Each structure stands twice: as C-alpha cells, then as structure tokens.
C-alpha cells in the first residue's frame, strides 16, 4: 500500500471476510503487515496501545458486535492522534444512512464487500493503487 512498512488495521468480525482480505493482500503482494481486530472496541484498544505502530490505513466493517463501525468512527475522529488515519468502510451494508454517516465522520471511501472472490480482489487492488499513489499528511 505504502512505501513504508506501516501496518494496515483490519477491523472485521467475520473470520471468512478477514481471511479473504489477508488472501487478497497476499495475492496482490501488498507488503504492509496486517493487524486485525474483531470489533471497534478491539480496534480502538489496538490504536491506543503504544506497542503497536500506527496504521497507514484502516479497513473497517460497519456491522459488528460490541462496538460497530459507526461507533468506532465517532471514537477515533474525536481523538487528535487518530482522526487523520484514512479509513475505508468495507462492508455489506447498503443502507444510505450508513453511507451518509460514514462520510460525515470522514471516511476516505465506502465500498461494498462483494460475494465473489475475484471481485473482492479487484476492490483491494483499487484500494492499494489509490493509497500507493496518494499523498498523505501523516
């Protein structure tokens, strides 16, 4: 994703979807390490743990138990140390309200997870291409 070795943080409760993201990143030769949290609460704890390098990008599911993606966005966008980390909502939600609120909370993109693996790889390829060439103030 980036020339540096900063991790990508995946916040995803579905183990199959998490495995699919790992597989797609590996297939695309994305060298950034992948950190994984199973819900927004774990994701927030990961970010606040000084032992973990800050991620260059967060891939965020919205529909999760404990703390969902929208609640997670509210939490991190209120914290100066994390509010500029780019977040891509990668979700099954097609609710217009989720899209609107996600963008109001500063997501860099909102992408629906496809069911078919090849389409999923193409979405990850697009994210990779964009963040490889994108200039970031981080």
TALIN-V118100 format. One record per pair of residues at least 6 apart in sequence whose C-alpha atoms are under 7 Angstrom apart, sorted by the first residue. I is the first residue (numbers start at 0). J is the second residue. D is the distance in Angstrom with one decimal. If there is no record, write none. Layout:
i j d
I J D
I J D
This chain:
i j d
0 29 5.9
0 31 6.6
0 127 5.0
0 130 5.7
0 131 4.9
1 130 6.6
1 131 5.1
4 31 5.2
5 31 6.0
5 52 6.8
5 53 6.9
5 54 5.5
5 55 5.6
6 31 5.2
6 32 4.7
6 33 5.5
6 34 6.5
6 54 4.7
6 55 6.1
7 31 6.5
7 32 6.3
7 33 4.9
7 34 6.1
7 54 5.1
7 55 5.9
7 56 5.1
7 57 5.9
8 33 6.0
8 34 4.8
8 35 5.8
8 54 5.9
8 56 6.3
8 57 4.7
8 58 6.2
9 33 6.9
9 34 6.1
9 35 4.8
9 36 6.3
9 57 5.8
9 58 4.8
9 59 6.1
10 35 5.9
10 36 4.8
10 37 5.6
10 38 5.8
10 39 6.6
10 42 6.1
10 58 6.2
10 59 4.9
10 60 6.1
11 17 6.2
11 36 6.3
11 37 5.0
11 38 6.1
11 59 6.5
11 60 5.3
12 37 4.3
12 38 5.8
12 63 5.9
23 120 5.2
23 123 6.8
27 124 6.9
36 42 5.1
38 63 5.8
38 64 6.5
38 65 6.5
38 66 5.9
38 67 6.6
39 66 4.7
39 67 5.6
39 68 6.0
39 71 5.0
40 65 6.8
40 66 5.4
45 51 6.9
46 53 6.6
55 84 6.5
56 84 6.2
56 85 5.2
56 86 6.0
57 85 6.3
57 86 4.7
57 87 6.2
58 86 6.0
58 87 5.0
58 88 6.0
58 89 6.2
59 68 6.4
59 86 6.8
59 87 6.0
59 88 4.7
59 89 5.6
60 68 5.9
60 88 5.9
60 89 5.3
60 90 4.8
61 67 5.5
61 68 3.9
61 69 6.2
61 88 6.9
61 90 5.9
62 68 6.4
69 101 6.7
72 104 6.3
73 104 6.8
75 81 5.6
75 82 5.6
76 82 4.2
76 104 7.0
85 106 6.7
85 107 5.8
86 106 5.0
86 107 5.6
87 106 5.9
87 107 5.6
87 108 4.8
87 109 5.8
88 106 6.9
88 108 6.2
88 109 4.6
88 110 6.0
89 109 6.2
89 110 5.0
89 111 5.8
89 112 6.0
90 110 6.4
90 111 5.1
90 112 5.3
91 111 5.3
91 112 5.4
92 111 6.9
98 109 6.9
112 119 6.6
113 119 5.6
